[in-house]
Every structure is written in C-alpha cells, then in structure tokens.
Amino acid sequence: MRLAARLMPGPARREWLGEASSILYDAPVGARRAIARSYLAAAPLVIAAAWAGALAGHRYDLPGRMRASLAAVLAAWTVLAGLTAVFASFTQTQPWLLRDLPGPRHLVIQWSYWVFDAAAGASLLAVAAGGLPLWLVMLRQACRERCWRETAWLLAPAVVPVVYLGVASAVLGPRAAPIQPPFAPAPSSFTGLANHYIGPWWLMVLGFAAGLMAAAGPGLALHSMRPRGPGVTLAARAAGLAVAAMGLAGAASIVAAAGLHAWGVAPYRQGWPFAVYLLLFLAAIGVAGASAARGIRAARASAAA
C-alpha cells in the first residue's frame, strides 16, 4: 500500500494512507487482510483519479489551471513533434520513394505531405507566438531575481537540442551529409531503411528523451515561478491552436502512412511500424487535446471574471 501511495500526488498520498491506517487500526485483526486487499484493488482507480484531480485542480485558481495545462501540453506536443519528425525522416526525405508511386497514388500521398507540412508549420508558429513572450518574461524574472535553477530550466529548450544535434552529428558522421541520389535502391525492410538512411534506433529514442528533457524545464519553471497575467492566457490559447494544428498534421501523416502501407514498396508494406506510430500518435494527441481544452476553459473563465 505504501508503494501504491508513492504513485500518487502528495496530498492524495497522505489522505489515502491516513484513512487506510485509521481503518486498519480500528478493524478487528481477522478483517484487516480483507480490508487491505480492498484498498489495493481500488488503488489503480484512486491513483488515476488523484492525478486527474491534480492536473485539473486549482478550481478557483485559474492561472494555476492554465499553468498545469501548459506543462502537460508542452510535454505531449514535444512527443507529437518528435513523431512527425520521425515520419518525415522515413517518408518525405527518401528521394526514391515517390518515383515508385506514379499516378493517382502519388497524388494522394503528395497531397497528404502538403497538408502535413502546412499544419506542422502552423503548429510550430503557434507555439512560438504563444510561448516565446511568456518564456522571455519568465527568463528575465529569473535572471533579475538570480534564480539560477529556474534559469537553467528555462534554458533547457535551447541547450538540450543543441547537445543532441551535436551527438547525432558525431554518431552519423559523413553519412548524414550527402544527399542520396534519386536512383538509390529501396531497402528491403523498415529496419534496413532506418539503418541505411536514417541512423541507429537508439538515436531516435535518445531524441525523444532529449525532447522531453527540454520540455520538462519550462514545465518545472511554471510550477516554481507561478507566473500570472495575460502572458499565461495567451500561451494557453496558443497551446490549443498548436495542438489542433498538430492533430491535423498527424491525421495527414496517417493518411500518407496508410497509403504507403497499401501501395508502397518495401519496407512500407510492413504493418507493425504503422501500428506503433498510430498508437503513439493517438495517445499523445489525446493527452495534448485534453490538457489544451482544460487550459482554454480556464482562459475563458479568467476573461469572463
């Protein structure tokens, strides 16, 4: 029960353990095991409800709700951006691919690429337009107050990607520099495509980890510095627009991926990469969408108040 309690937020953990300890202490010895089992059976639901309450909390603290929403959206949007980058690397940057998909099939996938590029670009612009003003205000405040820990957190989105790109360049070496000629042959499997044209699989995993580290910095700074004002409201509304645009980009990428799976050459006829991509995208867009909607509702309530 203590292990289950460690998975809960602080206030819920203390309340749950306090209640369980009190009931177990007052219960007859023979009934304590059954009571403990009932608590453990309900623990997953309690943990989920506790975290949902923590994320959707601050009922009367609208800026707090927007800050919690921004932190969750930033992490989920980073995962979505990483997934779209992986999709582009495995499809659009392969010079031999569209050569083997003539006619209407080529057009369907090409239109999906256009929608994907436009929506992903709009999402990135929304993040920059809504997030940069708040980020600059927080960074100036942290430097002015000599809060070096918060300053380091806020600089993580600028520093971590540079470090990752340096590592990736060192690992890939000259293979990443030249552009493959249009007559380059298609690999026979998805793994062969990654190893020959993209890079080792662990480098992509490291990229997702670096992205989450970069997103965690501003999230921690939001929790620590607790900014308020129009900058938070603007960022919450821009987060909703960014998630909507990224959802459109993801939908276009799914259409293109389905077309490549149905009509494409090897390695796109393999089904497991498409299934993994679809599951990861749906999970990330679900978290991002729910968090963005919560932040937008808080922004509207704040404007009405």
FIGU-679346 format. One record per residue (C-alpha): residue number from 1; chain; x negated, y, z negated. Coordinates in nm, 2 decimals, padded with zeros to 4 digits, m for minus. Each point is the difference from the previous one (the first is absolute). Layout:
N
<NUM,"A",<X,Y,Z>>;
...
This chain:
305
<1,"A",<00.00,00.00,00.00>>;
<2,"A",<m00.29,00.24,m00.07>>;
<3,"A",<m00.14,m00.09,00.35>>;
<4,"A",<00.34,00.09,00.15>>;
<5,"A",<00.01,00.32,m00.19>>;
<6,"A",<m00.33,00.11,00.14>>;
<7,"A",<00.16,00.01,00.34>>;
<8,"A",<00.25,00.27,m00.12>>;
<9,"A",<m00.04,00.37,m00.04>>;
<10,"A",<m00.11,00.12,m00.34>>;
<11,"A",<00.34,00.11,m00.15>>;
<12,"A",<00.18,m00.31,00.13>>;
<13,"A",<m00.27,m00.22,m00.12>>;
<14,"A",<00.02,00.13,m00.36>>;
<15,"A",<00.38,m00.01,00.00>>;
<16,"A",<00.02,m00.36,00.14>>;
<17,"A",<m00.26,m00.14,m00.24>>;
<18,"A",<00.15,00.18,m00.29>>;
<19,"A",<00.34,m00.13,00.06>>;
<20,"A",<m00.12,m00.35,00.07>>;
<21,"A",<m00.22,00.00,m00.31>>;
<22,"A",<00.29,00.12,m00.22>>;
<23,"A",<00.25,m00.26,00.13>>;
<24,"A",<m00.26,m00.29,m00.02>>;
<25,"A",<m00.09,00.11,m00.36>>;
<26,"A",<00.37,m00.01,m00.12>>;
<27,"A",<00.10,m00.31,00.19>>;
<28,"A",<m00.01,m00.35,m00.15>>;
<29,"A",<m00.32,m00.20,00.06>>;
<30,"A",<00.18,m00.25,00.22>>;
<31,"A",<00.15,00.26,00.23>>;
<32,"A",<m00.32,00.20,00.06>>;
<33,"A",<m00.12,m00.21,00.29>>;
<34,"A",<00.33,00.02,00.18>>;
<35,"A",<00.01,00.38,m00.05>>;
<36,"A",<m00.36,00.03,00.12>>;
<37,"A",<00.09,m00.20,00.31>>;
<38,"A",<00.30,00.22,00.08>>;
<39,"A",<m00.22,00.31,m00.03>>;
<40,"A",<m00.26,m00.15,00.23>>;
<41,"A",<00.27,m00.10,00.25>>;
<42,"A",<00.12,00.36,00.02>>;
<43,"A",<m00.35,00.14,00.01>>;
<44,"A",<m00.03,00.04,00.38>>;
<45,"A",<00.32,00.19,00.02>>;
<46,"A",<m00.10,00.22,m00.30>>;
<47,"A",<m00.34,00.07,00.16>>;
<48,"A",<00.16,00.10,00.33>>;
<49,"A",<00.26,00.22,m00.17>>;
<50,"A",<m00.26,00.16,m00.22>>;
<51,"A",<m00.22,00.10,00.30>>;
<52,"A",<00.31,00.11,00.20>>;
<53,"A",<00.10,00.22,m00.30>>;
<54,"A",<m00.36,00.13,m00.03>>;
<55,"A",<m00.01,00.10,00.37>>;
<56,"A",<00.35,00.14,00.01>>;
<57,"A",<m00.02,00.15,m00.34>>;
<58,"A",<m00.03,00.37,m00.09>>;
<59,"A",<00.38,00.03,00.03>>;
<60,"A",<m00.01,00.35,m00.12>>;
<61,"A",<m00.36,00.08,00.11>>;
<62,"A",<00.05,00.05,00.37>>;
<63,"A",<m00.37,00.09,00.07>>;
<64,"A",<m00.10,m00.32,m00.18>>;
<65,"A",<00.23,m00.20,00.23>>;
<66,"A",<m00.15,00.16,00.30>>;
<67,"A",<m00.36,m00.06,m00.12>>;
<68,"A",<00.08,m00.37,m00.06>>;
<69,"A",<00.16,m00.02,00.34>>;
<70,"A",<m00.31,00.16,00.17>>;
<71,"A",<m00.24,m00.24,m00.17>>;
<72,"A",<00.20,m00.30,00.12>>;
<73,"A",<00.05,00.14,00.35>>;
<74,"A",<m00.36,00.08,00.04>>;
<75,"A",<m00.11,m00.36,m00.09>>;
<76,"A",<00.27,m00.16,00.23>>;
<77,"A",<m00.07,00.25,00.28>>;
<78,"A",<m00.37,m00.08,m00.01>>;
<79,"A",<00.08,m00.37,00.04>>;
<80,"A",<00.23,00.09,00.30>>;
<81,"A",<m00.28,00.21,00.15>>;
<82,"A",<m00.24,m00.29,m00.04>>;
<83,"A",<00.24,m00.24,00.17>>;
<84,"A",<00.05,00.24,00.29>>;
<85,"A",<m00.37,00.04,00.04>>;
<86,"A",<m00.04,m00.38,00.01>>;
<87,"A",<00.28,m00.03,00.25>>;
<88,"A",<m00.17,00.27,00.23>>;
<89,"A",<m00.33,m00.18,m00.03>>;
<90,"A",<00.14,m00.33,00.10>>;
<91,"A",<00.21,00.13,00.29>>;
<92,"A",<m00.04,00.35,00.14>>;
<93,"A",<m00.38,00.00,m00.01>>;
<94,"A",<m00.03,m00.33,00.19>>;
<95,"A",<m00.08,00.11,00.36>>;
<96,"A",<00.09,m00.33,00.17>>;
<97,"A",<00.34,m00.04,m00.16>>;
<98,"A",<00.23,00.21,00.21>>;
<99,"A",<m00.18,m00.12,00.32>>;
<100,"A",<00.15,m00.35,m00.07>>;
<101,"A",<00.36,00.14,m00.07>>;
<102,"A",<00.12,00.14,00.34>>;
<103,"A",<00.35,00.13,00.08>>;
<104,"A",<00.29,00.06,m00.24>>;
<105,"A",<m00.18,m00.18,m00.28>>;
<106,"A",<m00.28,00.24,00.02>>;
<107,"A",<00.24,00.29,m00.02>>;
<108,"A",<00.18,m00.12,m00.31>>;
<109,"A",<m00.32,m00.04,m00.19>>;
<110,"A",<m00.14,00.33,00.14>>;
<111,"A",<00.32,00.19,m00.11>>;
<112,"A",<m00.04,m00.16,m00.34>>;
<113,"A",<m00.35,00.12,m00.02>>;
<114,"A",<00.11,00.36,00.09>>;
<115,"A",<00.26,00.00,m00.27>>;
<116,"A",<m00.24,m00.15,m00.25>>;
<117,"A",<m00.27,00.26,00.08>>;
<118,"A",<00.24,00.29,m00.03>>;
<119,"A",<00.17,m00.12,m00.32>>;
<120,"A",<m00.33,m00.08,m00.17>>;
<121,"A",<m00.14,00.34,00.09>>;
<122,"A",<00.32,00.17,m00.13>>;
<123,"A",<m00.03,m00.19,m00.33>>;
<124,"A",<m00.37,00.10,m00.04>>;
<125,"A",<00.10,00.37,00.07>>;
<126,"A",<00.27,m00.02,m00.26>>;
<127,"A",<m00.24,m00.14,m00.26>>;
<128,"A",<m00.25,00.28,00.08>>;
<129,"A",<00.26,00.28,00.00>>;
<130,"A",<00.17,m00.11,m00.32>>;
<131,"A",<m00.29,m00.14,m00.19>>;
<132,"A",<m00.29,00.23,00.07>>;
<133,"A",<00.15,00.31,m00.17>>;
<134,"A",<00.07,m00.19,m00.32>>;
<135,"A",<m00.34,m00.17,00.02>>;
<136,"A",<m00.18,00.33,00.03>>;
<137,"A",<00.19,00.15,m00.29>>;
<138,"A",<m00.09,m00.29,m00.22>>;
<139,"A",<m00.36,m00.01,00.11>>;
<140,"A",<m00.04,00.37,m00.07>>;
<141,"A",<00.16,m00.04,m00.34>>;
<142,"A",<m00.22,m00.30,m00.09>>;
<143,"A",<m00.32,00.19,00.10>>;
<144,"A",<00.11,00.31,m00.18>>;
<145,"A",<00.07,m00.19,m00.32>>;
<146,"A",<m00.31,m00.22,00.04>>;
<147,"A",<00.20,m00.32,00.01>>;
<148,"A",<m00.27,m00.21,00.17>>;
<149,"A",<00.19,m00.33,m00.03>>;
<150,"A",<00.31,00.15,00.18>>;
<151,"A",<m00.23,00.17,00.25>>;
<152,"A",<m00.16,m00.34,00.08>>;
<153,"A",<00.35,m00.16,00.04>>;
<154,"A",<00.11,00.28,00.24>>;
<155,"A",<m00.32,m00.03,00.21>>;
<156,"A",<00.05,m00.38,00.04>>;
<157,"A",<00.20,00.04,00.33>>;
<158,"A",<m00.29,00.18,00.15>>;
<159,"A",<m00.29,m00.20,m00.14>>;
<160,"A",<00.12,m00.36,00.01>>;
<161,"A",<00.09,m00.01,00.37>>;
<162,"A",<m00.34,00.15,00.09>>;
<163,"A",<m00.18,m00.27,m00.21>>;
<164,"A",<00.22,m00.27,00.16>>;
<165,"A",<m00.08,00.12,00.35>>;
<166,"A",<m00.37,00.00,m00.08>>;
<167,"A",<00.02,m00.36,m00.12>>;
<168,"A",<00.21,m00.10,00.31>>;
<169,"A",<m00.25,00.16,00.23>>;
<170,"A",<m00.29,m00.17,m00.16>>;
<171,"A",<00.18,m00.34,00.01>>;
<172,"A",<00.12,00.03,00.36>>;
<173,"A",<m00.32,00.15,00.13>>;
<174,"A",<m00.03,00.06,00.38>>;
<175,"A",<00.30,m00.23,00.07>>;
<176,"A",<00.24,00.28,m00.10>>;
<177,"A",<m00.17,00.26,00.22>>;
<178,"A",<00.05,m00.11,00.37>>;
<179,"A",<00.34,m00.02,00.16>>;
<180,"A",<00.08,m00.34,00.13>>;
<181,"A",<00.04,m00.01,00.38>>;
<182,"A",<00.35,m00.05,00.14>>;
<183,"A",<m00.10,m00.34,00.14>>;
<184,"A",<m00.09,m00.13,m00.35>>;
<185,"A",<00.16,m00.34,m00.05>>;
<186,"A",<00.28,m00.05,m00.26>>;
<187,"A",<m00.10,m00.22,m00.30>>;
<188,"A",<00.17,m00.33,m00.04>>;
<189,"A",<00.13,00.07,m00.35>>;
<190,"A",<00.09,00.28,m00.23>>;
<191,"A",<m00.29,m00.07,m00.23>>;
<192,"A",<m00.23,00.01,00.31>>;
<193,"A",<00.14,00.33,00.09>>;
<194,"A",<m00.08,00.14,m00.34>>;
<195,"A",<m00.35,m00.15,m00.02>>;
<196,"A",<m00.10,00.11,00.35>>;
<197,"A",<00.17,00.34,00.04>>;
<198,"A",<00.11,00.13,m00.34>>;
<199,"A",<m00.23,m00.12,m00.27>>;
<200,"A",<00.00,m00.25,m00.30>>;
<201,"A",<00.33,m00.05,m00.18>>;
<202,"A",<m00.15,00.10,m00.34>>;
<203,"A",<m00.08,00.34,00.15>>;
<204,"A",<00.37,00.06,00.06>>;
<205,"A",<00.09,m00.11,m00.35>>;
<206,"A",<m00.27,00.23,m00.13>>;
<207,"A",<00.16,00.28,00.20>>;
<208,"A",<00.34,m00.05,m00.17>>;
<209,"A",<m00.17,m00.01,m00.34>>;
<210,"A",<m00.18,00.33,00.09>>;
<211,"A",<00.32,00.15,00.11>>;
<212,"A",<00.18,m00.09,m00.33>>;
<213,"A",<m00.29,00.14,m00.20>>;
<214,"A",<00.02,00.33,00.20>>;
<215,"A",<00.38,00.01,m00.06>>;
<216,"A",<m00.03,m00.09,m00.37>>;
<217,"A",<m00.21,00.31,m00.07>>;
<218,"A",<00.26,00.26,00.07>>;
<219,"A",<00.26,m00.22,m00.17>>;
<220,"A",<m00.20,00.00,m00.32>>;
<221,"A",<m00.05,00.38,00.03>>;
<222,"A",<00.37,00.05,00.04>>;
<223,"A",<00.06,m00.20,m00.32>>;
<224,"A",<m00.27,00.18,m00.19>>;
<225,"A",<00.04,00.36,00.12>>;
<226,"A",<00.38,00.00,00.03>>;
<227,"A",<00.04,00.27,00.26>>;
<228,"A",<00.33,00.18,00.04>>;
<229,"A",<00.15,00.26,00.24>>;
<230,"A",<00.08,00.02,00.37>>;
<231,"A",<m00.32,m00.19,00.10>>;
<232,"A",<00.14,m00.32,m00.16>>;
<233,"A",<00.34,00.05,00.16>>;
<234,"A",<m00.16,00.06,00.34>>;
<235,"A",<m00.22,m00.31,m00.04>>;
<236,"A",<00.30,m00.21,m00.09>>;
<237,"A",<00.20,00.11,00.30>>;
<238,"A",<m00.30,m00.05,00.23>>;
<239,"A",<m00.05,m00.35,m00.14>>;
<240,"A",<00.35,m00.09,00.11>>;
<241,"A",<m00.07,00.12,00.35>>;
<242,"A",<m00.33,m00.18,00.01>>;
<243,"A",<00.16,m00.33,m00.11>>;
<244,"A",<00.28,00.04,00.26>>;
<245,"A",<m00.25,00.07,00.28>>;
<246,"A",<m00.22,m00.29,m00.11>>;
<247,"A",<00.30,m00.23,00.00>>;
<248,"A",<00.07,00.10,00.36>>;
<249,"A",<m00.36,m00.07,00.08>>;
<250,"A",<00.02,m00.34,m00.17>>;
<251,"A",<00.32,m00.08,00.19>>;
<252,"A",<m00.17,00.08,00.33>>;
<253,"A",<m00.30,m00.21,m00.10>>;
<254,"A",<00.23,m00.29,m00.08>>;
<255,"A",<00.16,00.02,00.34>>;
<256,"A",<m00.34,00.01,00.17>>;
<257,"A",<m00.12,m00.29,m00.22>>;
<258,"A",<00.31,m00.20,00.09>>;
<259,"A",<m00.06,00.07,00.37>>;
<260,"A",<m00.36,m00.10,m00.03>>;
<261,"A",<00.10,m00.32,m00.17>>;
<262,"A",<00.26,m00.09,00.26>>;
<263,"A",<m00.18,00.12,00.31>>;
<264,"A",<m00.36,00.05,m00.09>>;
<265,"A",<m00.31,m00.20,00.07>>;
<266,"A",<m00.20,m00.18,m00.27>>;
<267,"A",<m00.05,00.08,m00.28>>;
<268,"A",<00.34,00.18,m00.03>>;
<269,"A",<00.20,m00.32,00.04>>;
<270,"A",<m00.09,m00.10,m00.35>>;
<271,"A",<00.29,00.06,m00.23>>;
<272,"A",<m00.16,00.03,m00.35>>;
<273,"A",<m00.17,00.34,00.05>>;
<274,"A",<00.34,00.15,00.11>>;
<275,"A",<00.18,m00.15,m00.30>>;
<276,"A",<m00.26,00.12,m00.25>>;
<277,"A",<00.00,00.35,00.16>>;
<278,"A",<00.38,00.01,m00.01>>;
<279,"A",<00.02,m00.11,m00.37>>;
<280,"A",<m00.27,00.25,m00.11>>;
<281,"A",<00.17,00.28,00.19>>;
<282,"A",<00.35,m00.07,m00.14>>;
<283,"A",<m00.14,m00.01,m00.35>>;
<284,"A",<m00.19,00.32,00.03>>;
<285,"A",<00.28,00.19,00.17>>;
<286,"A",<00.25,m00.12,m00.26>>;
<287,"A",<m00.22,00.14,m00.28>>;
<288,"A",<m00.08,00.32,00.18>>;
<289,"A",<00.37,00.06,00.10>>;
<290,"A",<00.14,m00.06,m00.34>>;
<291,"A",<m00.26,00.23,m00.16>>;
<292,"A",<00.04,00.27,00.26>>;
<293,"A",<00.38,00.00,m00.05>>;
<294,"A",<m00.04,00.03,m00.37>>;
<295,"A",<m00.23,00.30,00.05>>;
<296,"A",<00.23,00.17,00.24>>;
<297,"A",<00.30,m00.04,m00.23>>;
<298,"A",<m00.21,00.16,m00.28>>;
<299,"A",<m00.10,00.28,00.24>>;
<300,"A",<00.36,00.07,00.08>>;
<301,"A",<00.11,m00.01,m00.36>>;
<302,"A",<m00.29,00.24,m00.08>>;
<303,"A",<00.11,00.24,00.28>>;
<304,"A",<00.37,m00.02,m00.12>>;
<305,"A",<m00.11,00.08,m00.36>>;
